[in-house]
């Protein structure tokens, strides 16, 4: 029986759409299936895109893409219960933008459609269609659609891939729960509050006290007239934490470091989704096979470096590698096992280099000292440096040494040594 398409891609997120666009550009017939009523309606990523990978695919994307603000102000905050130590950097020529997926994804799909991709929204894929053990299409809304190859780009919680044995269930330590709100804030108020001019944007990361003494972090990105605010906590932390996951975000809003920034904002959107944070060691052993391959969060290649979160750009790079594999396979008349070529294309991409570089970092970020001991240490040192009284403050070396000993020199030194090995 003849195939309906060369490629069927399940999921019109960043990775699925990028893969579809690249394949269609090479003359392949591509069907992109999205279960949401419109692309982006079910996407809840934090909302920051590092643009190098998108520029490779669409060099002139900034002319029409619905980007929010160029990130020029970077901040990392170490939170304690009642204070914070902030590290800030001004990057006028930064190459990342904040964005809202509900606006960006429809635009991105339109770029793919302009290359010849056919996209169907509101489409539910009930199962993969197999013949003699090979994936040959999908069963969608009770219809069988045949293809030479099928790409699973459903995201981190890919029930379809797990049900068909393409993807094992992840461990709680390698997956996090992201809870996000989009908050409205009048544009002038937003720019005054964050010290921004038109199109400038701020990205703030927070660690310490987000999930008690357990691993977890938060983010705050400025959009044109909204804020993207959320927390990301490993499932293992949520299972042990004293506060229910649903209450963590509201609790964090009242922190002294965040309360003034969020004052007067109103909630527009609220949602939660799974985030694969295990890096290289959470990737499945086999991520392609007879007639199928995985991309994006289904491939579990999101990387949390502690000071950046690489989700969308890693998905775009992986999608380019997947497209290369599919294009080569479609040039052959006989059906191909995609895994050997896909593994080779992944290992020759920037994605693999970054995964290798940070492969030990997920284990490092599980150490509880980063979330209680270090924020408390930095707050104590900072307080003493800025505290003036009737006597001169001691020399800096004495202040630092005293607080290092007070907070546990051996544990702090262990954290630093492990960090140097990981980074």
C-alpha positions in Angstrom: 0.0 0.0 0.0 1.3 3.5 -0.9 2.4 5.9 1.8 0.3 9.0 2.4 3.4 11.0 3.4 7.1 10.7 3.6 7.1 11.9 7.2 4.5 12.2 9.9 5.4 14.3 12.9 3.4 14.1 16.1 3.5 17.4 18.0 3.8 20.9 16.6 6.1 22.3 19.3 9.5 23.9 18.6 11.2 20.6 17.8 8.4 19.0 15.7 7.9 22.2 13.7 11.7 22.7 13.1 12.1 19.1 11.9 9.0 19.4 9.6 10.3 22.6 8.1 13.7 21.3 7.4 12.4 18.1 5.8 9.9 19.9 3.6 12.6 22.3 2.5 14.3 19.2 1.0 11.2 18.3 -1.0 9.7 15.7 1.4 6.0 15.5 2.0 5.4 16.2 5.7 2.3 16.0 7.9 2.4 17.8 11.2 -0.2 16.7 13.7 -1.0 18.9 16.8 -3.6 17.8 19.4 -4.2 21.4 20.5 -6.7 23.6 18.8 -3.9 25.8 17.7 -0.1 25.5 17.9 1.2 26.7 21.2 -2.1 26.3 23.1 -0.6 23.5 25.2 3.0 24.7 25.5 4.1 26.1 28.8 7.9 26.5 28.6 9.5 29.3 30.6 9.7 31.4 27.5 13.3 32.2 26.8 14.9 31.4 23.4 18.6 31.4 22.6 18.5 32.4 19.0 21.6 30.7 17.4 19.7 27.6 16.4 16.7 29.4 15.1 18.9 31.7 13.0 20.5 28.7 11.4 17.1 27.5 10.2 15.5 30.9 9.5 18.3 33.5 9.1 15.9 36.5 8.9 13.5 35.3 11.7 13.7 38.7 13.6 11.9 40.5 10.8 8.6 38.7 11.5 8.9 36.5 14.6 6.6 37.6 17.5 9.5 38.0 20.0 8.9 39.9 23.2 12.1 41.4 24.5 15.8 41.0 23.9 17.4 39.8 27.2 19.9 42.5 28.2 19.7 42.3 32.0 20.7 39.0 33.6 20.4 38.3 37.3 20.9 35.3 39.6 19.5 35.6 43.2 20.4 33.3 46.1 17.4 33.4 48.4 17.1 32.9 52.1 13.9 33.1 54.1 14.0 36.8 54.5 16.7 38.1 52.1 18.6 37.6 48.9 22.1 38.1 47.4 21.8 39.2 43.8 24.4 38.9 41.0 23.5 41.0 38.0 25.1 41.6 34.5 24.2 44.0 31.7 24.5 42.4 28.3 23.4 45.0 25.7 24.1 42.7 22.7 22.5 39.5 24.2 21.4 36.9 21.7 18.3 35.6 23.5 14.7 36.8 23.6 11.7 36.3 25.9 8.7 34.9 24.1 5.2 33.6 24.6 4.7 30.2 23.1 1.0 30.9 22.4 2.2 33.6 19.9 5.5 32.1 18.8 4.3 28.6 17.9 1.6 29.6 15.4 4.1 31.9 13.6 6.7 29.1 13.5 4.2 26.6 12.1 3.2 29.2 9.4 6.9 29.3 8.4 6.8 25.5 8.0 3.6 25.7 6.0 5.2 28.2 3.7 7.8 25.5 3.0 5.1 22.9 2.1 4.3 21.3 5.5 0.7 20.3 6.0 -0.4 20.9 9.6 -3.6 19.6 11.2 -4.6 20.9 14.6 -7.1 19.3 17.0 -5.8 15.9 15.9 -5.4 13.1 18.5 -3.0 10.3 17.7 -4.4 7.2 19.4 -1.7 4.8 18.4 1.3 4.1 16.1 0.5 1.9 13.1 2.9 -1.1 12.8 3.4 -3.7 10.1 5.7 -6.6 10.9 7.1 -4.8 13.9 8.0 -1.6 11.9 6.3 1.7 12.5 4.6 2.6 9.3 2.2 5.4 10.3 -0.3 6.5 12.9 -3.9 5.9 13.8 -5.4 9.4 14.2 -9.1 10.0 14.9 -9.8 6.4 13.9 -8.1 6.9 10.5 -4.9 5.1 9.5 -2.3 7.5 8.0 0.7 5.8 6.5 4.2 7.3 6.2 7.7 6.1 5.5 8.8 7.5 8.9 7.2 8.8 12.1 8.6 11.4 14.4 7.4 11.5 18.0 7.7 15.1 19.3 5.0 15.0 22.0 7.0 16.5 24.8 8.4 15.1 28.1 5.2 13.3 29.0 4.9 11.2 25.9 2.4 8.6 26.9 2.2 7.4 23.3 6.0 6.6 23.1 5.9 4.9 26.5 2.9 2.8 25.6 4.6 1.5 22.5 7.8 0.8 24.3 9.8 3.5 22.5 10.6 5.4 25.7 11.1 4.1 29.3 9.4 5.9 32.2 11.8 8.5 33.6 13.1 8.4 37.2 11.8 11.2 39.5 15.3 12.6 39.9 15.6 13.3 36.2 12.3 15.0 35.7 11.0 18.3 37.2 7.7 19.9 37.4 7.5 23.4 36.0 4.6 25.6 37.3 4.2 28.9 35.5 2.0 31.9 35.4 1.8 34.8 32.9 1.1 38.0 34.8 -0.1 41.2 33.1 1.7 44.5 34.0 1.3 47.8 32.3 4.3 48.3 29.9 5.6 51.6 31.4 5.3 50.2 34.9 7.2 47.1 33.8 10.0 49.1 32.1 10.4 51.5 35.1 10.4 48.6 37.6 13.0 46.6 35.8 15.0 49.6 34.5 14.4 48.7 30.8 14.0 50.7 27.6 11.8 49.6 24.7 12.6 46.0 23.6 15.1 45.5 26.4 14.3 42.6 28.6 15.3 41.0 32.0 15.8 37.4 32.9 16.1 36.5 36.6 16.9 33.1 38.1 16.3 32.3 41.7 17.7 29.5 43.9 17.5 28.7 47.6 14.3 28.3 49.6 12.1 27.7 46.6 11.4 24.1 47.7 12.7 24.4 51.3 16.2 22.9 51.7 15.6 20.7 48.6 16.6 21.3 45.0 14.5 23.7 43.1 14.6 27.0 41.3 12.5 29.8 39.9 12.6 32.2 36.9 11.1 35.6 36.0 11.2 36.9 32.4 9.9 40.2 31.1 7.7 40.3 28.0 6.2 43.4 26.4 3.5 43.9 28.9 3.5 40.7 30.9 5.8 38.7 33.1 6.5 34.9 32.8 7.1 33.7 36.4 7.5 30.1 37.5 9.2 27.5 39.5 10.9 24.3 38.4 11.4 21.6 41.1 12.6 18.0 40.6 9.8 15.4 41.3 12.0 13.9 44.0 12.0 17.3 45.8 8.2 17.7 45.5 7.7 14.2 47.0 9.8 15.1 50.1 8.9 18.8 50.5 6.6 20.0 53.3 4.6 22.3 51.0 2.3 21.0 48.3 3.5 21.8 44.7 0.4 24.0 44.0 1.3 26.3 47.0 5.0 26.8 46.2 4.5 29.4 43.6 2.1 31.5 45.7 4.5 31.2 48.7 7.4 32.5 46.6 5.4 35.5 45.4 5.5 36.9 48.9 9.3 36.7 49.2 10.9 40.2 49.8 13.0 39.8 46.6 9.9 39.1 44.5 7.0 40.9 46.1 8.0 44.4 44.8 8.6 43.1 41.3 5.2 41.4 41.0 3.2 44.1 42.8 0.0 45.1 41.0 0.2 42.3 38.4 -2.8 40.1 37.5 -2.7 36.4 36.5 -3.6 35.8 32.8 -2.5 32.2 32.4 -1.6 29.3 34.8 -0.3 25.9 34.0 2.2 23.1 34.8 4.2 20.7 32.7 7.0 18.1 33.1 10.6 19.2 32.3 13.4 16.7 31.6 16.4 17.9 33.5 18.6 14.8 33.6 20.7 15.8 30.5 22.8 13.1 28.9 22.1 10.4 31.4 18.3 10.8 31.1 18.3 10.2 27.3 16.9 6.8 26.3 19.4 4.2 25.3 17.7 3.9 22.0 16.0 7.0 20.6 15.1 5.8 17.1 14.4 2.5 15.3 12.5 0.8 12.5 10.4 3.7 11.1 10.5 6.1 14.1 12.6 8.6 16.1 12.2 10.9 19.0 12.9 14.7 19.1 12.6 17.6 21.6 11.6 16.9 25.2 10.6 13.3 24.2 14.4 12.9 23.6 15.0 14.4 27.1 17.8 16.8 26.2 16.8 19.9 28.2 19.8 21.1 30.1 19.8 23.1 33.4 23.3 24.5 33.9 22.4 26.2 37.2 22.6 29.7 35.6 20.9 29.0 32.3 18.1 26.6 31.2 18.7 25.3 27.7 15.4 23.9 26.4 14.1 25.4 23.2 17.5 25.9 21.5 18.6 22.3 22.4 15.2 21.1 20.9 16.0 23.1 17.7 19.5 21.6 17.4 18.2 18.1 17.9 15.4 18.6 15.4 18.0 19.6 12.8 19.9 16.4 13.4 16.7 14.4 13.2 15.8 16.1 9.9 19.3 15.2 8.5 18.7 11.6 9.4 15.2 11.5 7.8 16.4 13.2 4.6 19.2 10.6 4.2 16.8 7.8 4.9 14.2 9.0 2.4 17.0 9.0 -0.3 17.1 5.2 0.1 14.5 3.1 -1.6 14.5 0.4 1.1 13.1 1.1 4.6 15.9 2.1 7.1 16.5 1.5 10.8 17.0 5.1 11.7 19.0 4.6 14.9 22.5 4.2 13.6 22.4 7.3 11.4 20.5 9.4 14.0 23.0 8.5 16.7 25.8 9.6 14.4 24.0 12.8 13.4 23.3 13.6 17.1 27.0 13.0 18.1 28.2 15.3 15.3 25.9 18.2 16.5 26.3 21.0 19.1 23.6 19.2 21.1 26.0 16.3 21.9 28.9 18.7 22.8 26.7 20.5 25.3 25.3 17.3 26.7 28.8 16.0 27.2 30.0 19.2 28.8 27.2 19.2 31.4 26.7 15.5 31.9 27.6 15.5 35.6 25.8 18.7 36.5 22.3 17.2 37.3 23.9 15.2 40.1 25.7 18.3 41.3 22.5 20.3 41.4 20.9 17.6 43.7 23.3 18.6 46.5 21.2 20.4 49.2 24.0 22.8 50.1 23.3 25.0 47.0 19.8 25.7 48.3 20.4 26.5 52.0 24.1 26.7 52.9 25.4 28.9 50.1 22.6 31.4 50.1 22.9 31.8 53.9 26.7 32.2 53.6 26.5 34.9 50.9 23.8 36.8 52.8 25.9 36.8 56.0 29.1 38.0 54.2 27.1 40.7 52.4 25.4 41.9 55.5 28.7 42.3 57.4 30.3 44.1 54.4 27.6 46.7 54.2 27.0 47.1 58.0 28.7 50.2 59.4 28.9 51.0 63.1 31.1 52.7 65.6 34.1 50.3 64.8 35.6 49.6 61.4 34.5 46.4 59.8 37.2 43.6 59.9 39.3 42.9 56.8 37.5 41.0 54.1 39.6 37.9 54.5 38.6 37.6 58.2 34.9 38.1 57.3 35.0 35.5 54.6 37.1 33.0 56.7 34.9 33.3 59.8 31.7 32.7 57.8 33.2 29.8 55.8 34.0 28.0 59.0 30.6 28.9 60.5 28.7 27.4 57.6 30.8 24.3 57.2 34.1 24.7 55.4 34.4 21.0 54.5 30.9 20.9 52.9 31.5 24.2 51.1 34.9 23.0 49.8 33.3 19.8 48.6 30.7 21.7 46.6 33.3 23.9 45.0 35.5 20.9 44.0 32.6 19.0 42.5 31.6 22.2 40.6 35.0 22.6 39.1 35.0 19.0 37.9 31.5 19.4 36.4 32.1 22.7 34.7 
